[in-house]
Amino acid sequence: MDPLHPTVDPARFAPTLDAGATFEEYEALKAILLAGSAQFDVRAVGEVHTARPSFPLYTASIGSRDPQAPAVGFFGGIHGLERIGTQLILHYMRALLFRLEWDELLHQQLQKVRLVFMPLVNPGGMWAQKRANPHGVDLMRNAPQRAESGVPFLAGGQTLSPWLPWYCGRPGAPMEVESAALLQVVHDELASRPFSLALDCHSGYGFDDSLWFPYARTRRLMAHLPEMFALKTMLEQSHPHHAYSFEPQSNQYLLHGDLWDHAYDHAPPDHVFLPMTLELGSWLWIRKNPRQLFSRHGIFNPIKAHRIKRVLRRHADLLDFLTRAAFAAPRWLPPADRRMQLQQLATACWRPRRAP
């Protein structure tokens, strides 16, 4: 069997007839999976139950089946209100399918790299138009680890009540099905390989777009700082006018239960796993259109059609850059005798800030 063209049963993605039991992004995902049934290797890695419908948690993968091949994972929709992150990944998946019809270089690329998509981690929250999942849990604060020092009140994660925002879940309880599914996908598809990248798309913080990486629980710097600094340098050199702030999340604030901290800490120490969070700055959209403040959807997403198109155009280059970086990993990953120099440069660039 051609590894780029696995067999998928299209009946699994039949249209939903009850409009009240679905939403636009979910139907768009199913349409892409159906259109790409000859290209994508599709799995349901869990199922989310709500008061009305149930939603499978889909992943779609394409490319090399070699377990040693580098891989990139693209994730979105962890927070149900942040639809633009899911839309960005769906836009990239759709474009990928069209490019496969003519792009010979893409076919060559996919012979040596694996792409993994999980664009809708929290379909129950997106269906209900809530940040949290159907149990009221903020999935981005649902991992068991605690921050090493003070976190922002409530926003850093709280265990008081699911009726308050940023609820981590009940202490000692198993992780939510969505969180566990994401971490299993990371374990099976990404961190098990010698080299992998992950990009998790969010929105809602600040006027600028940011790329954050572990840690969120501590101001200590990650073990793979030289590799992350090399990636940052490549991004600046190949896209010199990019507008991303690239830094550890702890430079902004600490929080409990960050999923990517957990995934990074549980990756094999001899593998290079570099997870990042793309935080799209929604305050800029609000400044340009203040009426969005009165819409729960508008606080986290562009509303006007031309701004949505601009966001999708602007960040597609980043996703393509990460795919190329994974493909070319042997060319830029620092050798042992260079890591110390990069460690010093990275530490000077990202020196931990003093706790407030």
C-alpha positions as CSV (number, residue, x, y, z in Angstrom):
1,M,0.0,0.0,0.0
2,D,1.2,3.5,-0.8
3,P,1.9,5.1,2.6
4,L,0.5,8.4,1.3
5,H,-2.8,6.8,0.3
6,P,-4.2,4.7,3.1
7,T,-7.7,3.3,2.9
8,V,-10.4,5.1,5.0
9,D,-14.1,4.3,5.2
10,P,-15.9,7.4,4.0
11,A,-19.1,6.3,5.8
12,R,-17.6,7.4,9.1
13,F,-17.8,11.0,8.0
14,A,-21.4,11.0,6.7
15,P,-23.1,14.4,7.0
16,T,-25.0,15.2,10.2
17,L,-28.7,15.7,9.6
18,D,-29.6,17.4,12.9
19,A,-28.3,20.9,12.6
20,G,-28.6,21.5,16.3
21,A,-26.3,18.6,17.0
22,T,-23.4,20.0,15.1
23,F,-21.5,23.2,14.3
24,E,-19.6,24.7,11.4
25,E,-16.1,23.7,12.3
26,Y,-17.1,20.1,13.0
27,E,-18.9,19.8,9.7
28,A,-15.9,21.4,7.9
29,L,-13.6,18.8,9.5
30,K,-15.8,15.9,8.4
31,A,-15.9,17.3,4.9
32,I,-12.1,17.5,4.7
33,L,-11.7,14.0,6.0
34,L,-14.2,12.8,3.4
35,A,-12.5,14.6,0.6
36,G,-9.1,13.4,1.8
37,S,-10.2,9.8,2.5
38,A,-7.6,8.5,0.0
39,Q,-4.8,10.6,1.5
40,F,-5.3,10.8,5.3
41,D,-5.0,8.1,7.8
42,V,-7.9,8.9,10.1
43,R,-8.5,7.7,13.6
44,A,-11.1,8.3,16.3
45,V,-9.0,8.6,19.5
46,G,-11.9,9.2,21.9
47,E,-15.5,10.3,22.1
48,V,-17.0,13.3,23.9
49,H,-20.6,13.2,25.2
50,T,-22.6,16.3,25.7
51,A,-26.2,16.9,26.8
52,R,-27.3,16.3,23.2
53,P,-24.8,15.0,20.6
54,S,-21.6,12.9,20.9
55,F,-18.5,13.9,19.1
56,P,-15.6,11.6,18.1
57,L,-12.2,13.0,18.6
58,Y,-10.6,12.7,15.1
59,T,-7.0,12.8,14.1
60,A,-5.8,12.7,10.5
61,S,-2.2,11.8,9.6
62,I,-0.3,11.8,6.3
63,G,3.2,11.0,5.2
64,S,5.9,8.6,6.0
65,R,5.0,5.5,8.1
66,D,8.6,5.1,9.2
67,P,8.5,5.3,13.0
68,Q,11.9,7.0,12.9
69,A,10.8,9.7,10.5
70,P,10.4,13.2,12.0
71,A,6.8,14.4,12.6
72,V,4.9,17.6,13.1
73,G,1.6,17.7,15.1
74,F,-0.9,20.5,14.6
75,F,-3.6,20.9,17.3
76,G,-6.5,23.3,17.8
77,G,-9.8,23.9,19.6
78,I,-8.6,23.0,23.1
79,H,-10.6,26.0,24.2
80,G,-14.0,25.9,22.7
81,L,-14.4,29.6,22.2
82,E,-11.1,29.9,20.3
83,R,-12.5,28.9,16.9
84,I,-9.9,30.7,14.8
85,G,-7.2,28.2,15.8
86,T,-9.3,25.3,14.5
87,Q,-10.1,27.3,11.4
88,L,-6.4,27.9,10.7
89,I,-5.6,24.1,10.9
90,L,-8.6,23.2,8.7
91,H,-7.5,25.8,6.2
92,Y,-4.0,24.2,6.1
93,M,-5.4,20.7,5.7
94,R,-7.7,21.8,2.9
95,A,-4.8,23.5,1.1
96,L,-2.6,20.4,1.6
97,L,-5.2,18.3,-0.2
98,F,-5.3,20.6,-3.2
99,R,-1.5,20.8,-3.3
100,L,-1.2,17.0,-3.4
101,E,-2.8,17.1,-6.9
102,W,0.1,19.0,-8.4
103,D,2.9,19.7,-5.9
104,E,5.7,17.1,-6.6
105,L,7.9,18.7,-3.9
106,L,5.2,18.1,-1.3
107,H,5.0,14.5,-2.3
108,Q,8.8,14.2,-1.9
109,Q,8.5,15.9,1.5
110,L,5.9,13.6,2.7
111,Q,8.0,10.6,1.8
112,K,10.3,11.6,4.7
113,V,8.1,13.4,7.3
114,R,4.8,12.6,9.0
115,L,2.1,15.3,9.6
116,V,-0.5,14.7,12.3
117,F,-3.6,16.9,12.7
118,M,-6.0,17.1,15.6
119,P,-7.9,20.4,14.9
120,L,-10.8,19.9,17.3
121,V,-9.6,18.7,20.7
122,N,-12.7,20.1,22.5
123,P,-15.7,19.7,20.2
124,G,-18.1,19.6,23.1
125,G,-17.0,23.1,24.3
126,M,-17.1,24.5,20.8
127,W,-20.5,23.1,20.2
128,A,-21.7,24.6,23.5
129,Q,-19.8,27.9,22.8
130,K,-17.8,27.6,26.0
131,R,-14.1,27.8,26.8
132,A,-14.2,24.6,29.0
133,N,-15.2,21.1,28.0
134,P,-18.8,19.8,28.8
135,H,-17.6,19.1,32.4
136,G,-16.5,22.7,33.0
137,V,-12.8,21.8,32.9
138,D,-10.3,24.1,31.2
139,L,-8.3,21.4,29.3
140,M,-5.2,23.6,29.2
141,R,-5.0,23.3,33.0
142,N,-6.0,19.7,33.4
143,A,-2.7,17.9,33.7
144,P,-1.7,16.9,37.2
145,Q,1.4,19.0,37.8
146,R,1.3,22.2,39.8
147,A,3.2,25.4,39.3
148,E,6.4,25.8,41.4
149,S,5.5,29.4,42.4
150,G,2.5,31.7,42.5
151,V,0.1,31.8,39.6
152,P,-2.4,34.6,38.6
153,F,-5.6,34.4,40.7
154,L,-8.1,32.0,39.0
155,A,-6.4,32.4,35.5
156,G,-3.5,30.3,36.6
157,G,-5.8,27.4,37.3
158,Q,-8.3,26.8,40.2
159,T,-9.8,23.7,41.8
160,L,-12.7,25.5,43.6
161,S,-15.6,25.0,41.2
162,P,-16.4,24.2,37.5
163,W,-18.7,27.2,37.7
164,L,-15.7,29.4,37.8
165,P,-13.4,29.9,34.8
166,W,-10.0,28.1,34.5
167,Y,-11.1,25.1,36.5
168,C,-8.4,22.4,36.6
169,G,-10.7,19.5,37.5
170,R,-11.1,17.7,40.8
171,P,-7.7,17.1,42.5
172,G,-6.6,13.5,42.0
173,A,-9.3,12.7,39.4
174,P,-8.3,11.2,36.1
175,M,-7.7,13.7,33.3
176,E,-10.6,14.5,31.0
177,V,-11.1,12.3,27.9
178,E,-10.0,15.2,25.6
179,S,-6.8,15.8,27.6
180,A,-5.9,12.2,27.8
181,A,-6.6,11.7,24.0
182,L,-4.3,14.6,23.1
183,L,-1.5,13.3,25.3
184,Q,-1.9,9.8,23.9
185,V,-1.6,11.2,20.3
186,V,1.5,13.0,21.3
187,H,3.0,9.9,22.9
188,D,2.1,7.6,20.0
189,E,2.7,9.9,17.0
190,L,5.2,12.5,18.0
191,A,7.4,12.0,21.2
192,S,8.1,8.3,20.3
193,R,10.2,9.5,17.3
194,P,13.7,10.8,17.5
195,F,12.6,14.3,16.4
196,S,9.1,15.9,16.4
197,L,7.5,19.3,16.6
198,A,4.0,20.3,17.8
199,L,2.0,23.5,17.3
200,D,-1.1,24.1,19.4
201,C,-3.2,27.1,18.1
202,H,-5.0,29.4,20.5
203,S,-6.2,33.0,20.6
204,G,-7.1,35.7,23.1
205,Y,-3.9,37.1,24.8
206,G,-2.5,40.5,24.0
207,F,-2.1,42.7,20.9
208,D,0.8,40.6,19.4
209,D,1.0,37.0,18.2
210,S,3.2,34.8,20.3
211,L,4.9,31.5,20.1
212,W,5.3,30.0,23.6
213,F,7.1,26.9,24.6
214,P,7.6,25.0,27.9
215,Y,7.6,25.7,30.7
216,A,4.4,27.2,32.1
217,R,4.8,25.7,35.5
218,T,8.3,26.9,36.3
219,R,10.7,29.6,35.4
220,R,13.5,27.1,34.8
221,L,14.4,26.7,31.2
222,M,13.7,23.5,29.2
223,A,16.4,20.9,28.5
224,H,16.2,21.4,24.7
225,L,16.8,25.1,24.8
226,P,19.6,25.0,22.2
227,E,17.3,23.3,19.7
228,M,14.5,25.7,20.3
229,F,16.9,28.7,19.9
230,A,18.1,27.2,16.6
231,L,14.5,26.9,15.4
232,K,13.8,30.5,16.5
233,T,16.9,31.7,14.6
234,M,15.8,29.8,11.4
235,L,12.4,31.4,11.6
236,E,13.9,34.9,11.9
237,Q,16.3,34.3,9.0
238,S,13.8,32.7,6.6
239,H,10.9,35.0,7.6
240,P,12.7,38.2,8.8
241,H,9.5,40.3,9.0
242,H,7.4,37.8,11.1
243,A,5.6,39.4,14.0
244,Y,5.8,36.5,16.6
245,S,7.1,37.0,20.1
246,F,9.0,33.7,20.6
247,E,9.6,32.8,24.3
248,P,9.0,30.5,27.2
249,Q,5.4,30.9,28.5
250,S,6.8,31.5,32.0
251,N,8.0,34.8,30.7
252,Q,4.4,35.9,30.7
253,Y,2.8,34.0,33.5
254,L,2.8,30.6,35.3
255,L,-0.1,28.2,35.4
256,H,-1.1,24.8,36.8
257,G,-1.7,21.7,34.7
258,D,-0.3,22.8,31.3
259,L,-0.8,19.9,28.9
260,W,2.4,20.7,26.9
261,D,4.5,20.8,30.1
262,H,3.2,17.4,30.9
263,A,3.8,16.1,27.4
264,Y,7.3,17.5,27.2
265,D,8.3,16.1,30.6
266,H,7.1,12.6,29.7
267,A,8.9,12.4,26.3
268,P,11.9,10.1,26.1
269,P,14.9,12.1,27.3
270,D,17.0,11.0,24.3
271,H,14.4,12.3,21.8
272,V,13.9,15.9,20.7
273,F,10.3,16.9,21.1
274,L,9.7,20.7,20.7
275,P,6.1,21.7,21.5
276,M,4.9,25.3,20.9
277,T,1.7,27.2,21.5
278,L,0.6,29.8,18.9
279,E,-1.3,32.5,20.8
280,L,-3.1,34.8,18.3
281,G,-3.4,38.2,19.9
282,S,-7.2,38.9,19.8
283,W,-6.9,42.3,21.5
284,L,-5.9,43.8,18.1
285,W,-9.1,42.7,16.5
286,I,-11.0,44.2,19.5
287,R,-9.2,47.5,19.2
288,K,-10.2,47.7,15.5
289,N,-13.7,46.7,16.2
290,P,-14.6,47.5,19.9
291,R,-18.1,46.1,19.5
292,Q,-16.6,42.6,19.6
293,L,-16.2,43.1,23.4
294,F,-19.9,42.5,23.7
295,S,-19.7,39.1,21.9
296,R,-18.3,36.0,23.7
297,H,-17.2,34.9,20.2
298,G,-15.7,38.2,19.3
299,I,-13.4,38.4,22.3
300,F,-11.4,35.4,21.0
301,N,-11.9,35.5,17.2
302,P,-11.9,38.0,14.3
303,I,-15.5,38.7,13.2
304,K,-15.2,40.5,9.9
305,A,-14.6,38.3,6.9
306,H,-11.6,40.1,5.6
307,R,-9.8,39.8,9.0
308,I,-10.5,36.1,9.1
309,K,-9.0,35.7,5.6
310,R,-6.0,37.8,6.7
311,V,-5.3,35.6,9.7
312,L,-5.5,32.4,7.7
313,R,-3.1,33.8,5.1
314,R,-0.7,35.3,7.6
315,H,-0.1,32.1,9.6
316,A,-0.1,29.5,6.9
317,D,3.6,30.3,6.3
318,L,4.3,29.3,9.9
319,L,2.7,25.9,9.5
320,D,4.6,25.3,6.3
321,F,7.9,26.5,7.9
322,L,7.5,23.9,10.7
323,T,6.8,21.1,8.2
324,R,10.0,22.0,6.3
325,A,12.0,22.3,9.5
326,A,11.0,18.8,10.5
327,F,11.8,17.5,7.0
328,A,15.3,19.1,7.2
329,A,16.0,18.4,10.9
330,P,19.3,16.7,10.3
331,R,20.6,19.9,8.6
332,W,19.9,22.3,11.5
333,L,19.7,20.3,14.8
334,P,22.9,21.5,16.7
335,P,25.6,18.9,17.1
336,A,27.0,18.2,20.6
337,D,29.9,20.6,20.2
338,R,27.6,23.5,19.3
339,R,24.9,23.0,21.9
340,M,26.9,24.7,24.7
341,Q,27.3,27.9,22.6
342,L,23.6,27.9,21.7
343,Q,22.7,27.3,25.3
344,Q,24.5,30.4,26.3
345,L,22.9,32.5,23.6
346,A,19.5,31.1,24.4
347,T,19.9,31.7,28.1
348,A,20.9,35.3,27.5
349,C,17.8,35.7,25.2
350,W,15.3,34.0,27.5
351,R,16.8,34.5,30.9
352,P,14.0,33.8,33.4
353,R,12.3,36.8,34.7
354,R,12.1,37.5,38.4
355,A,8.9,36.4,39.9
356,P,6.4,39.2,40.4
